[in-house]
Amino acid sequence: MKNIIIRIIISIVVILVISACSKDEESTTITYTCTGSSSGSGPTIGGVTLKEATYTQGTNSFTFVNSTSANHVYQGQTPFCYTIDVTSTTVSMYKTNSANTGNATIAGGQAYPAYDNVTAYYTIMANSVLNTTYHMYIYADNDSSFYLNAWGHSSKSAADSDIYMTDSAYTKQ
């Protein structure tokens, strides 16, 4: 009788172990991409509202999910979701001028024919999962492209000291 009870207990334990092992594991994958509802457009830069679309520059891209968030891919790596805050603070920046019309000037009013003077808007992009905040200036001449003075300045003062837009635009795909 004692052996039968021990065998029953062992059988129950084995059944419980087998059933526990056969259950599907829950997924604990962390997603770094933006979720949420669409607002119908991307952020507004000055008077230009960018599209909810993907804008690329080489292997870098921004996919605007709405007016306050975008998935950013840096050099073809994993996309990360960033919140976007484009403030009204403006500054004059130099942007490559393929027409060489001489619109930009430097100290003393000297023409700087390779560049245009453009008005750029101070922008903060932050990712709460990575605990990162980047500061930059952004300029959009139409809803199909925009320029940054760089990606990843660690402070506003660093962004302020970088007075050139990147050589090529992020263009809508």
C-alpha positions, 0 to 999 in steps of 0.5 A: 500500500505504501508503495502504491501511494509513493508511485501515485505521488511520483506520477502526479509530480511527473505529470505536473512537471511535464505539463509545466514544461509544455506550456508556451513561453510568454514573449518578453521581447521589448519593442523599440518602434513607435506605437500609437495613433496617426495624426495624419501628418508629421511634425511642422517645421516653420510653415511646412508640415512633413508627411507621415512617411519615411524620409531617408538619407543614405542608410539613415531614416526617419519614419514619422508616425504622427506629428510628435513621434518617429522611428529613427534608423541610424546607419541601417541599424535597429529602429528606435522610437523618438518623441519630437519637440520642434520649438519656436526657437530659430537660428540662421544656418548654412545649407548647401546651395547647389545653385550657387546663387550666393545667398549666404553671407558671413561676417562683414557681409561677404558672399558665401556662394556655396551655401544658402542662409536658412531659418532652422528650428530647434528640435529635441528628440528623446527616447525614454527606453534608451534614456537618450535626448538629442538636440539639433536644428531642422529645416524643411523647404517643402513637405518632401525633404528636410535637413538637420544640422546633425544627429545626436548633439548632447546639448542645445549649446552643442547644436547651437555651435553647429551652424551647417545643415547636413550636405544632403536632405532626408527625402520622402520615399 
